[in-house]
Amino acid sequence: MLFDSRNGDFDAEILLDTSITSPTEVHVFIHPPAGAPSSNSTVWYPAGVDVTVETESGAKPSQLQVEQNTLSFLFTDQAVDDQIARVRVRAKTQKTDDT
């Protein structure tokens, strides 16, 4: 796992276990936490994020969403069990309707 604090680039490799039925969650600070003083909150992605999650073979998760400050994804296809999923998060440069 790598995180670049200069620009918010995040890269991770995750070994998939399709017997786990709950999504994997990655916290991506797009919005300050409710009630947190703005001087005490680091928001890495104020314009949102571009996210890529896939295996080496190009398989994509059956579920992928970014909601508030959480990226979640789930692989359900047993064909990708024990494969590595690569997660890539990059800061958007301009705000759009979709995070």
Secondary structure, DSSP 8 states (H G I E B T S, - for coil): -EE-TTT--EEEEEE--TT--S-EEEE--SS--TT--GGG---S-TT-EEEEEEETT----SEEEEETTEEEEE---GGGTT-EEEEEEEE-SS--S--
